[in-house]
Amino acid sequence: MSTVVRTEEPEVGAAAPRKLLGKVTGSDRAFVAITRTVGATVLVITGGIGLFLAIQAYPTLSHYGLSFFRTTEWSPETDTVGIASVLLGTFTVALVAMSFAFPLALLTALFISEYAPVRLRPTLVSMVDLMAAVPSIIYGLWGFFLMQPHASALARWLHTYLGWLPFFTVDTDPNAAMWEQSRYTASAFVAGIAVAMMVLPMACAVMREVFSQAPLGEREGALALGATRWGTIRTVVLPFGTGGIIGGTMLGLGRALGETIAVVLIISPSFDLKFRPLELGTSTVSALIAGRFGEASASQLAALLTAGFVLFVITLVVNTIAATIVGRSRSGAGTDI
């Protein structure tokens, strides 16, 4: 902030030091006022959304109590409503997405910041950032029409060779002469791959920024001691950027938890309480709201808003933890997320 500085001359013989008086100019006052207003507006809007959802959720929570979080069925007609299955489905899709997005984001960030030619880096950064501008429905169509056949084959391979793990089990015989491909489609696994491409730019941007802030002196010191480029990355860059790696991953997780359109296009709705990402059928909180909102009655709408409130709180907590981790880390001092 630019200031106009003037000094007060001390009296003759006085030992007191000079006092620096700073006067903020008019443009600085306007800038401070605008930024404070915008920041306060964002907080007010976020708080207003949370307050609205909390008010709408109170009747449902007071009526169903804790059974709202334990019940797997969603049948408002019979007064049976619960989000246990959709909460599990939400975290299943998000975990699958982060299993693909985390290594891709980490390796992409390392390549751009450490290995890519200097002239090529701005182009690569723009290409990755532009992935965040692609509409969700495009990723959903890409996952449904292009990725799903290949993902089904990969899911069958995982079931065949790793089916002894409970979360790789599918209720069919993978070694049958005519294997049931439909049992491996419209699953959390396919939806997670599409969501992974959507959260990758966000996680990569945070990681790339913290890697670029690794101290030059420590880099040069490692190279002077005979370290290779990978040795420098392993001993200097990665330890310095640990906070950014964790924070960027959790920010991507927050985005994956709330993704809607791509998931709705791919999954086959199911309210079974199961952790089988490879198997047909699942549901998420956001997909439930999008699928039932148009035809919901007043009581059903209140239940859907309650589910939205739960998702809002979960996402807010995840993003807050991510911002705290990045802010308190050594690499997060100058990082905005």
C-alpha positions as CSV (number, residue, x, y, z in Angstrom):
1,M,0.0,0.0,0.0
2,S,1.5,3.3,-1.0
3,T,1.6,6.0,1.7
4,V,2.7,9.6,2.0
5,V,5.3,9.8,4.8
6,R,6.4,12.9,6.6
7,T,8.5,13.3,9.7
8,E,8.2,15.6,12.7
9,E,11.4,17.4,13.5
10,P,12.3,17.0,17.2
11,E,13.0,20.1,19.3
12,V,16.5,21.3,19.6
13,G,18.4,19.3,22.2
14,A,15.7,16.7,22.5
15,A,16.8,13.0,22.4
16,A,13.5,11.6,21.3
17,P,13.6,9.8,17.9
18,R,11.6,11.1,14.9
19,K,8.1,9.8,14.5
20,L,7.0,8.5,11.1
21,L,3.5,9.6,10.3
22,G,1.8,7.7,7.4
23,K,-1.2,9.1,5.6
24,V,-3.3,6.8,3.5
25,T,-4.2,8.3,0.1
26,G,-7.7,8.4,-1.3
27,S,-7.1,5.5,-3.8
28,D,-5.8,3.3,-1.0
29,R,-8.9,4.1,1.1
30,A,-11.1,3.1,-1.9
31,F,-9.2,-0.1,-2.4
32,V,-9.4,-1.1,1.2
33,A,-13.1,-0.3,1.3
34,I,-13.8,-2.3,-1.8
35,T,-11.9,-5.4,-0.7
36,R,-13.4,-5.4,2.7
37,T,-16.9,-5.0,1.2
38,V,-16.3,-7.9,-1.2
39,G,-14.9,-10.1,1.5
40,A,-17.7,-9.4,3.9
41,T,-20.3,-10.0,1.1
42,V,-18.9,-13.4,0.4
43,L,-19.0,-14.3,4.1
44,V,-22.6,-13.0,4.4
45,I,-23.7,-15.0,1.3
46,T,-22.1,-18.2,2.5
47,G,-23.5,-17.7,6.0
48,G,-26.9,-16.9,4.5
49,I,-26.9,-20.1,2.5
50,G,-26.0,-22.1,5.6
51,L,-28.6,-20.4,7.7
52,F,-31.3,-21.0,5.1
53,L,-30.5,-24.7,4.8
54,A,-30.3,-25.0,8.6
55,I,-33.8,-23.5,9.0
56,Q,-35.2,-25.7,6.3
57,A,-33.6,-28.8,7.8
58,Y,-34.8,-28.3,11.4
59,P,-38.3,-29.8,10.9
60,T,-36.9,-32.9,9.2
61,L,-34.2,-33.5,11.8
62,S,-36.6,-32.9,14.6
63,H,-39.1,-35.4,13.1
64,Y,-36.7,-38.2,12.2
65,G,-33.8,-37.5,14.6
66,L,-30.7,-39.7,14.3
67,S,-32.6,-42.2,12.2
68,F,-32.2,-39.8,9.3
69,F,-28.5,-40.6,9.3
70,R,-29.0,-44.4,9.9
71,T,-31.8,-45.2,7.4
72,T,-30.8,-46.4,4.0
73,E,-34.2,-46.1,2.2
74,W,-35.5,-43.0,0.6
75,S,-39.3,-43.4,0.5
76,P,-41.1,-40.2,1.6
77,E,-44.4,-41.8,0.6
78,T,-44.1,-44.3,3.5
79,D,-42.4,-41.8,5.8
80,T,-39.1,-43.6,5.5
81,V,-36.3,-41.2,4.8
82,G,-32.6,-41.6,5.4
83,I,-29.2,-40.7,3.9
84,A,-27.0,-43.5,5.1
85,S,-26.6,-45.1,1.7
86,V,-26.2,-41.8,-0.2
87,L,-23.6,-40.6,2.2
88,L,-21.6,-43.8,1.7
89,G,-22.1,-43.4,-2.0
90,T,-20.9,-39.8,-1.9
91,F,-17.7,-40.7,-0.1
92,T,-17.2,-43.8,-2.4
93,V,-17.3,-41.6,-5.6
94,A,-15.1,-39.0,-4.0
95,L,-12.5,-41.6,-2.8
96,V,-12.4,-43.2,-6.3
97,A,-11.9,-39.7,-7.8
98,M,-9.1,-38.8,-5.5
99,S,-7.4,-42.2,-6.1
100,F,-7.0,-41.1,-9.7
101,A,-6.7,-37.4,-9.3
102,F,-4.1,-37.3,-6.5
103,P,-1.2,-39.0,-8.4
104,L,-2.1,-37.3,-11.7
105,A,-2.2,-33.9,-10.0
106,L,1.1,-34.5,-8.1
107,L,3.0,-35.7,-11.1
108,T,1.6,-33.0,-13.4
109,A,2.6,-30.3,-10.9
110,L,6.1,-31.7,-10.5
111,F,6.6,-31.9,-14.2
112,I,5.4,-28.4,-14.9
113,S,7.4,-26.8,-12.0
114,E,10.6,-28.9,-12.2
115,Y,11.0,-30.7,-15.6
116,A,9.1,-28.8,-18.3
117,P,11.1,-26.3,-20.4
118,V,10.7,-22.7,-19.2
119,R,9.1,-21.5,-22.5
120,L,6.6,-24.4,-22.4
121,R,5.5,-23.9,-18.8
122,P,2.9,-21.1,-19.4
123,T,1.3,-23.2,-22.1
124,L,1.1,-26.2,-19.9
125,V,-0.3,-24.2,-17.0
126,S,-3.0,-22.7,-19.2
127,M,-4.0,-26.1,-20.6
128,V,-4.4,-27.6,-17.1
129,D,-6.3,-24.5,-15.8
130,L,-8.6,-24.7,-18.8
131,M,-9.7,-28.1,-17.7
132,A,-11.5,-26.4,-14.9
133,A,-13.5,-24.3,-17.4
134,V,-15.0,-27.4,-19.1
135,P,-18.7,-27.7,-18.1
136,S,-19.6,-30.7,-15.8
137,I,-22.0,-32.1,-18.3
138,I,-19.2,-32.5,-20.9
139,Y,-17.2,-34.6,-18.4
140,G,-20.4,-36.6,-17.7
141,L,-20.9,-37.3,-21.4
142,W,-17.3,-38.1,-21.8
143,G,-17.4,-40.6,-18.9
144,F,-20.7,-42.2,-20.1
145,F,-20.0,-42.7,-23.8
146,L,-16.2,-42.9,-24.1
147,M,-14.8,-43.9,-20.7
148,Q,-17.4,-46.4,-19.5
149,P,-16.6,-49.3,-21.8
150,H,-12.9,-49.1,-21.0
151,A,-13.6,-48.6,-17.2
152,S,-15.9,-51.6,-17.3
153,A,-13.1,-53.8,-18.7
154,L,-10.7,-52.4,-16.0
155,A,-13.3,-53.1,-13.3
156,R,-13.6,-56.7,-14.5
157,W,-9.8,-57.1,-14.4
158,L,-9.7,-55.8,-10.8
159,H,-12.5,-58.1,-9.9
160,T,-10.8,-61.1,-11.5
161,Y,-7.4,-60.6,-9.8
162,L,-8.2,-58.6,-6.7
163,G,-11.7,-59.9,-6.0
164,W,-10.6,-61.4,-2.7
165,L,-10.6,-57.8,-1.4
166,P,-14.2,-56.9,-0.2
167,F,-14.3,-53.6,-2.0
168,F,-13.4,-55.2,-5.4
169,T,-16.2,-57.7,-5.2
170,V,-19.0,-57.8,-7.8
171,D,-22.0,-60.1,-7.7
172,T,-21.2,-62.0,-10.9
173,D,-18.6,-64.4,-12.2
174,P,-15.8,-62.6,-14.0
175,N,-14.5,-65.8,-15.6
176,A,-17.7,-66.6,-17.3
177,A,-17.5,-67.2,-21.1
178,M,-20.0,-64.4,-21.6
179,W,-19.2,-61.9,-18.8
180,E,-22.0,-59.6,-17.7
181,Q,-20.6,-56.2,-18.7
182,S,-23.7,-54.5,-17.4
183,R,-22.8,-55.4,-13.8
184,Y,-19.7,-53.2,-14.1
185,T,-21.3,-50.1,-15.7
186,A,-23.1,-47.1,-14.2
187,S,-21.0,-47.6,-11.0
188,A,-19.2,-45.4,-8.5
189,F,-15.9,-46.4,-10.2
190,V,-16.9,-45.0,-13.6
191,A,-18.4,-41.8,-12.0
192,G,-15.2,-41.4,-10.0
193,I,-13.0,-41.4,-13.0
194,A,-15.1,-38.6,-14.6
195,V,-15.0,-36.6,-11.4
196,A,-11.2,-37.1,-11.1
197,M,-10.7,-35.1,-14.3
198,M,-12.8,-32.3,-12.8
199,V,-10.9,-32.0,-9.5
200,L,-7.4,-32.5,-11.0
201,P,-6.9,-28.8,-12.1
202,M,-7.7,-27.5,-8.6
203,A,-5.4,-29.9,-6.8
204,C,-2.6,-29.4,-9.4
205,A,-2.8,-25.6,-9.2
206,V,-2.2,-25.6,-5.4
207,M,0.6,-28.1,-5.6
208,R,2.3,-26.3,-8.5
209,E,2.2,-23.0,-6.6
210,V,3.8,-24.4,-3.4
211,F,6.5,-26.3,-5.4
212,S,7.5,-23.1,-7.2
213,Q,8.0,-21.4,-3.8
214,A,10.7,-23.9,-2.6
215,P,13.7,-21.9,-1.4
216,L,16.3,-21.3,-4.1
217,G,19.1,-21.4,-1.5
218,E,18.1,-24.9,-0.4
219,R,17.8,-26.1,-4.0
220,E,21.3,-24.8,-4.8
221,G,22.7,-26.2,-1.6
222,A,21.4,-29.7,-2.4
223,L,22.8,-29.5,-6.0
224,A,26.1,-28.2,-4.6
225,L,26.3,-31.3,-2.4
226,G,25.9,-33.5,-5.4
227,A,22.2,-34.2,-5.4
228,T,20.5,-35.0,-8.7
229,R,17.4,-33.2,-9.9
230,W,15.2,-36.0,-8.4
231,G,17.3,-35.9,-5.3
232,T,16.6,-32.2,-4.9
233,I,12.9,-32.7,-5.5
234,R,12.8,-35.5,-2.9
235,T,14.8,-33.8,-0.2
236,V,13.8,-30.1,-0.7
237,V,10.7,-29.6,-2.9
238,L,8.5,-32.4,-1.6
239,P,9.2,-31.7,2.1
240,F,8.6,-28.0,1.6
241,G,5.4,-28.6,-0.3
242,T,3.8,-31.1,2.1
243,G,1.2,-28.7,3.3
244,G,0.3,-27.7,-0.2
245,I,0.0,-31.4,-1.3
246,I,-2.3,-32.2,1.6
247,G,-4.3,-28.9,1.2
248,G,-4.7,-29.3,-2.5
249,T,-5.8,-32.9,-2.2
250,M,-8.4,-32.0,0.4
251,L,-9.7,-29.1,-1.7
252,G,-10.1,-31.5,-4.6
253,L,-11.9,-33.9,-2.2
254,G,-14.3,-31.1,-1.2
255,R,-15.1,-30.5,-4.9
256,A,-15.6,-34.2,-5.5
257,L,-18.0,-34.6,-2.7
258,G,-20.4,-32.1,-4.2
259,E,-20.2,-32.9,-7.9
260,T,-23.6,-33.5,-9.4
261,I,-24.2,-33.4,-13.2
262,A,-21.5,-35.8,-14.2
263,V,-22.5,-38.3,-11.5
264,V,-26.2,-38.1,-12.4
265,L,-25.4,-38.9,-16.0
266,I,-23.3,-42.0,-15.2
267,I,-24.6,-43.8,-12.2
268,S,-27.6,-46.0,-11.8
269,P,-29.5,-44.9,-8.7
270,S,-29.4,-47.4,-5.9
271,F,-29.9,-47.1,-2.1
272,D,-28.1,-50.2,-1.1
273,L,-25.7,-49.8,1.8
274,K,-22.5,-51.2,0.2
275,F,-18.9,-50.3,-0.4
276,R,-18.5,-51.9,-3.8
277,P,-17.2,-49.2,-6.2
278,L,-17.0,-51.6,-9.2
279,E,-20.5,-52.8,-9.0
280,L,-23.6,-51.4,-10.8
281,G,-25.6,-48.9,-8.8
282,T,-24.9,-46.2,-6.2
283,S,-26.1,-42.7,-5.3
284,T,-24.8,-39.5,-3.9
285,V,-26.3,-36.7,-1.9
286,S,-26.0,-34.2,-4.8
287,A,-27.4,-36.8,-7.3
288,L,-30.3,-37.5,-5.0
289,I,-31.2,-33.8,-4.8
290,A,-30.9,-33.3,-8.6
291,G,-32.9,-36.4,-9.4
292,R,-35.8,-35.9,-6.9
293,F,-36.0,-32.1,-6.7
294,G,-38.3,-31.5,-9.7
295,E,-41.1,-33.8,-8.6
296,A,-40.8,-33.4,-4.8
297,S,-43.7,-32.4,-2.6
298,A,-43.3,-30.0,0.3
299,S,-42.3,-32.7,2.8
300,Q,-40.0,-34.3,0.3
301,L,-38.4,-31.0,-0.5
302,A,-37.7,-30.4,3.1
303,A,-36.0,-33.8,3.3
304,L,-33.9,-33.0,0.2
305,L,-32.9,-29.6,1.7
306,T,-31.8,-31.4,4.9
307,A,-29.6,-33.7,2.8
308,G,-28.2,-30.6,1.1
309,F,-27.5,-29.0,4.5
310,V,-25.5,-32.1,5.6
311,L,-23.5,-32.0,2.4
312,F,-22.9,-28.2,2.8
313,V,-21.5,-28.8,6.3
314,I,-19.3,-31.7,5.2
315,T,-17.9,-29.6,2.3
316,L,-17.4,-26.6,4.5
317,V,-15.5,-28.6,7.1
318,V,-13.2,-30.3,4.4
319,N,-12.4,-27.0,2.8
320,T,-11.7,-25.2,6.1
321,I,-9.4,-28.0,7.2
322,A,-7.6,-27.8,3.8
323,A,-7.2,-24.0,4.1
324,T,-5.9,-24.3,7.7
325,I,-3.3,-27.0,6.7
326,V,-2.0,-24.9,3.8
327,G,-2.0,-21.7,5.9
328,R,-0.1,-23.2,8.8
329,S,2.5,-25.0,6.7
330,R,5.8,-23.6,5.8
331,S,4.9,-23.5,2.1
332,G,1.5,-21.9,2.7
333,A,2.7,-18.4,3.8
334,G,2.1,-16.9,0.3
335,T,-0.3,-19.4,-1.1
336,D,-3.9,-18.5,-1.9
337,I,-6.4,-21.4,-2.2
